[in-house]
Amino acid sequence: MLFLLSILHRSSITENSDHRAISRVFEVVSIICQASQGAVSLVEALRRTGNILGSEVTTICRVDFKTPVRPVKVISHGLHGSGKCSSRASEVSFARDVCGEFIGDLYMGSVLSARLSDVETNPILVEFYQQRRLSETIIIPLDRRNGVVDVLELHYLFPISVAELEHLELIGPVLAGCWEGRSLGLFSDALLAGSRAIRKSQVSEEILSVENPFRLSRAEYRVCLLLSRGLNNKAVLSELSITMATLRTHLGNIYAKTGATSQSELVHMLLVSQSARNIHRIGTSDVA
């Protein structure tokens, strides 16, 4: 009798634990639904999703499968790091390499599993796995339209259990349905917001600081210095004894390194950087 009660007790605990696990997993559905309507930022939604599911890195990738290169745009969050947005074609996407030319044919909401052996021909993905000591990646296609496919990727330190996989298979189609009904331009807006945040953080590094965080050449540094002092192009040309063509070349290189898109934006960045440096100096204890 005691033995039977013990079995029933353990069964009850297992059942309750399973219900709690399923309830937690469906929290992810709620989070993604909120994010799809703009109530929560995508980076925040990925952070919370990673916390619930225990994924070390949680990512939404947009893969363009119309072209042979299949460029990728990425929004991701690391469990032990900050959010990140990127539109570089070389950005990490396991779905692109694992599924290859068939990525456009994936069933939305399905759950695929990948490991290091599945991407060993791609040194970027191998390095990504090894640096973070990952063991398994779960791929869930969310939506396909206009030649691109959006994919949720969950990167784990340890292989997930059969029960965890079943839970993901349970919510996969629901996540895809939520994402399909997302607000127009949601992903692109999140990428743009992330790029702006990155640019602002770069400005705080002080373009003209002695550390030279943007790796400007001596000539590029001098151009920035003169622009920060309020000199116009004519005055810069005279001061440096260079032609307009040379100045355009320097400016093009500076834009590429700092992320500025125009001379007016560059000047703004220089002035903001200079103001921040002056405020810092005023606040130091050794200022008379």
C-alpha positions as CSV (number, residue, x, y, z in Angstrom):
1,M,0.0,0.0,0.0
2,L,2.8,2.4,0.9
3,F,4.6,1.4,-2.3
4,L,1.5,2.2,-4.3
5,L,1.1,5.6,-2.6
6,S,4.7,6.4,-3.3
7,I,4.3,5.6,-7.0
8,L,1.1,7.8,-7.1
9,H,2.9,10.6,-5.3
10,R,5.9,10.5,-7.8
11,S,3.4,10.4,-10.7
12,S,1.6,13.5,-9.3
13,I,4.9,15.4,-8.9
14,T,5.9,14.5,-12.5
15,E,2.6,15.5,-13.8
16,N,2.6,18.8,-11.9
17,S,6.2,19.5,-13.0
18,D,5.2,18.8,-16.7
19,H,2.2,21.2,-16.4
20,R,4.5,23.9,-14.9
21,A,7.0,23.4,-17.7
22,I,4.3,23.6,-20.4
23,S,2.9,26.7,-18.7
24,R,6.4,28.3,-18.8
25,V,6.8,27.5,-22.4
26,F,3.5,29.1,-23.3
27,E,4.8,32.3,-21.7
28,V,7.1,32.4,-24.7
29,V,4.1,32.5,-27.0
30,S,2.7,35.4,-25.0
31,I,6.0,37.3,-25.2
32,I,6.5,36.8,-28.9
33,C,2.8,37.8,-29.5
34,Q,3.4,41.0,-27.6
35,A,6.6,41.7,-29.5
36,S,4.9,41.0,-32.8
37,Q,2.5,43.9,-32.1
38,G,5.2,46.3,-30.8
39,A,4.2,46.0,-27.1
40,V,7.6,44.7,-26.2
41,S,10.9,45.3,-28.1
42,L,12.3,42.4,-30.0
43,V,15.5,42.3,-28.1
44,E,13.6,42.3,-24.8
45,A,11.4,39.5,-26.1
46,L,14.5,37.5,-27.0
47,R,16.0,38.1,-23.6
48,R,12.9,36.9,-21.8
49,T,12.5,33.9,-24.2
50,G,16.1,32.9,-23.5
51,N,15.6,33.1,-19.8
52,I,12.5,30.9,-19.9
53,L,13.8,28.3,-22.3
54,G,17.4,28.4,-21.0
55,S,19.0,29.1,-24.4
56,E,22.4,30.7,-24.2
57,V,21.8,32.8,-27.4
58,T,18.4,33.5,-28.8
59,T,18.1,34.9,-32.3
60,I,15.6,35.9,-35.0
61,C,17.3,35.7,-38.4
62,R,15.9,37.0,-41.7
63,V,17.4,35.0,-44.6
64,D,17.0,36.2,-48.2
65,F,16.7,32.9,-50.1
66,K,16.2,34.6,-53.5
67,T,20.0,35.1,-54.1
68,P,22.7,32.4,-54.0
69,V,24.6,34.1,-51.2
70,R,21.5,34.1,-49.0
71,P,22.4,37.3,-47.0
72,V,21.2,37.4,-43.4
73,K,19.9,40.1,-41.0
74,V,20.0,39.3,-37.3
75,I,18.5,40.4,-34.0
76,S,19.8,38.4,-31.1
77,H,20.3,38.4,-27.4
78,G,22.9,36.4,-25.4
79,L,22.0,35.2,-21.9
80,H,25.2,36.7,-20.5
81,G,25.4,39.7,-22.8
82,S,23.5,42.5,-24.3
83,G,21.1,42.7,-27.3
84,K,22.6,42.9,-30.7
85,C,21.2,43.9,-34.1
86,S,23.1,43.4,-37.3
87,S,22.5,43.3,-41.1
88,R,25.9,42.1,-42.1
89,A,25.8,39.4,-44.8
90,S,28.3,37.3,-42.8
91,E,26.2,37.3,-39.6
92,V,25.6,34.0,-37.9
93,S,22.6,31.9,-39.1
94,F,22.5,28.2,-38.7
95,A,19.2,27.9,-40.6
96,R,20.9,29.2,-43.7
97,D,23.7,26.6,-43.6
98,V,21.8,23.7,-42.2
99,C,18.9,24.0,-44.6
100,G,20.8,25.4,-47.6
101,E,18.8,25.8,-50.8
102,F,15.8,24.3,-49.1
103,I,15.4,27.0,-46.6
104,G,12.6,28.6,-48.6
105,D,10.6,25.3,-48.4
106,L,10.6,24.9,-44.6
107,Y,7.3,24.2,-42.9
108,M,6.5,27.2,-40.7
109,G,6.4,26.3,-37.0
110,S,8.4,23.1,-37.5
111,V,11.3,22.3,-35.1
112,L,14.7,21.3,-36.4
113,S,17.8,20.4,-34.4
114,A,21.4,21.0,-35.4
115,R,24.8,20.4,-33.8
116,L,28.4,21.3,-34.5
117,S,28.7,18.3,-36.9
118,D,26.0,19.8,-39.1
119,V,28.0,23.1,-39.8
120,E,31.6,21.9,-39.6
121,T,32.3,23.2,-43.1
122,N,31.6,26.8,-42.0
123,P,34.4,28.2,-39.9
124,I,32.3,31.1,-38.7
125,L,29.7,28.8,-37.2
126,V,32.3,26.5,-35.8
127,E,34.0,29.4,-34.0
128,F,30.6,30.6,-32.8
129,Y,29.9,27.2,-31.3
130,Q,33.3,26.6,-29.8
131,Q,33.7,30.1,-28.2
132,R,30.4,29.7,-26.4
133,R,30.8,26.0,-25.8
134,L,27.4,25.3,-27.3
135,S,26.0,21.8,-27.8
136,E,22.7,22.2,-29.8
137,T,20.7,24.6,-31.9
138,I,17.0,24.6,-32.4
139,I,15.6,26.1,-35.5
140,I,11.9,27.2,-35.8
141,P,10.9,28.8,-39.1
142,L,8.4,31.6,-38.3
143,D,7.3,33.2,-41.6
144,R,8.1,33.2,-45.3
145,R,7.1,36.0,-47.7
146,N,8.6,38.2,-50.5
147,G,11.6,35.9,-50.9
148,V,12.8,36.0,-47.2
149,V,12.2,33.6,-44.3
150,D,12.3,34.6,-40.7
151,V,13.7,32.0,-38.3
152,L,13.9,31.7,-34.5
153,E,17.2,30.1,-33.4
154,L,17.8,28.9,-29.9
155,H,21.4,28.0,-29.1
156,Y,21.9,25.8,-26.0
157,L,25.0,25.0,-23.9
158,F,23.6,21.4,-23.3
159,P,21.5,19.1,-25.5
160,I,17.8,19.6,-24.7
161,S,15.7,16.8,-23.3
162,V,13.0,14.9,-25.2
163,A,10.3,16.6,-23.1
164,E,11.7,20.1,-23.9
165,L,11.8,19.2,-27.6
166,E,8.2,18.1,-27.4
167,H,7.2,21.3,-25.7
168,L,8.9,23.3,-28.5
169,E,7.1,21.3,-31.1
170,L,3.9,22.1,-29.3
171,I,4.3,25.9,-29.4
172,G,6.2,26.1,-32.8
173,P,3.1,26.5,-35.0
174,V,1.6,29.0,-32.5
175,L,4.8,31.1,-32.6
176,A,4.7,31.1,-36.4
177,G,1.1,32.2,-36.3
178,C,1.9,35.1,-33.9
179,W,4.9,36.2,-36.0
180,E,2.9,36.0,-39.3
181,G,0.5,38.6,-37.9
182,R,3.2,41.0,-36.8
183,S,3.0,44.7,-37.3
184,L,4.3,46.0,-40.6
185,G,8.0,46.8,-40.6
186,L,8.5,45.4,-37.1
187,F,11.8,43.6,-37.9
188,S,13.3,46.4,-40.0
189,D,12.4,49.0,-37.4
190,A,14.1,46.9,-34.7
191,L,17.2,46.6,-36.8
192,L,17.3,50.4,-37.4
193,A,16.8,51.1,-33.7
194,G,19.6,48.7,-32.9
195,S,21.9,50.3,-35.4
196,R,21.2,53.8,-33.9
197,A,21.9,52.5,-30.4
198,I,25.2,51.0,-31.5
199,R,26.1,54.3,-33.2
200,K,25.3,56.2,-30.0
201,S,27.5,53.9,-27.9
202,Q,30.3,54.4,-30.4
203,V,30.0,58.1,-30.1
204,S,30.5,57.8,-26.4
205,E,33.9,56.4,-27.1
206,E,35.0,59.9,-28.3
207,I,36.0,59.9,-31.9
208,L,38.9,62.2,-31.2
209,S,40.2,60.6,-28.0
210,V,43.8,59.5,-27.8
211,E,42.7,55.8,-27.9
212,N,41.5,56.5,-31.5
213,P,38.7,53.9,-31.2
214,F,37.7,54.2,-34.9
215,R,41.2,53.6,-36.1
216,L,41.3,56.9,-38.1
217,S,44.4,57.6,-40.1
218,R,46.5,60.7,-39.3
219,A,44.9,62.6,-42.2
220,E,41.4,61.4,-41.3
221,Y,42.0,62.4,-37.7
222,R,43.1,65.9,-38.7
223,V,40.0,66.4,-40.9
224,C,37.8,65.4,-38.0
225,L,39.7,67.7,-35.7
226,L,39.3,70.7,-38.0
227,L,35.6,70.0,-38.5
228,S,35.0,69.8,-34.8
229,R,36.5,73.3,-34.5
230,G,33.9,74.6,-36.9
231,L,36.0,74.9,-40.1
232,N,34.1,74.6,-43.4
233,N,35.4,72.6,-46.3
234,K,37.2,75.5,-47.9
235,A,39.0,76.2,-44.7
236,V,39.9,72.5,-44.2
237,L,41.3,72.4,-47.8
238,S,43.5,75.5,-47.1
239,E,44.6,74.2,-43.7
240,L,45.7,70.8,-45.0
241,S,46.8,71.9,-48.4
242,I,44.7,69.2,-50.1
243,T,42.3,69.1,-53.1
244,M,38.5,68.6,-52.8
245,A,38.9,65.1,-54.3
246,T,41.3,64.1,-51.5
247,L,38.9,65.6,-48.9
248,R,36.0,63.5,-50.3
249,T,38.2,60.4,-50.1
250,H,39.0,61.1,-46.4
251,L,35.4,61.8,-45.6
252,G,34.3,58.6,-47.3
253,N,36.7,56.6,-45.2
254,I,35.6,58.4,-42.0
255,Y,32.0,57.7,-42.8
256,A,32.7,54.0,-43.2
257,K,34.6,53.8,-39.9
258,T,32.3,55.9,-37.7
259,G,28.9,55.0,-39.2
260,A,28.1,58.5,-40.2
261,T,26.0,58.9,-43.3
262,S,26.8,62.5,-44.2
263,Q,29.1,65.4,-43.3
264,S,26.4,67.1,-41.2
265,E,25.9,63.9,-39.2
266,L,29.7,63.5,-38.7
267,V,29.9,67.1,-37.4
268,H,27.1,66.4,-35.0
269,M,28.8,63.2,-33.8
270,L,32.0,65.2,-33.3
271,L,30.3,67.9,-31.3
272,V,28.4,65.4,-29.2
273,S,31.6,63.6,-28.5
274,Q,33.4,66.8,-27.6
275,S,30.6,67.9,-25.3
276,A,30.6,64.6,-23.5
277,R,34.4,65.0,-23.0
278,N,34.1,68.6,-21.7
279,I,31.3,67.6,-19.2
280,H,33.5,64.7,-18.0
281,R,36.4,67.2,-17.5
282,I,34.2,69.6,-15.6
283,G,33.1,66.8,-13.3
284,T,36.6,65.6,-12.3
285,S,38.0,66.3,-8.9
286,D,41.3,67.8,-10.2
287,V,39.6,70.7,-12.0
288,A,40.3,74.0,-10.3
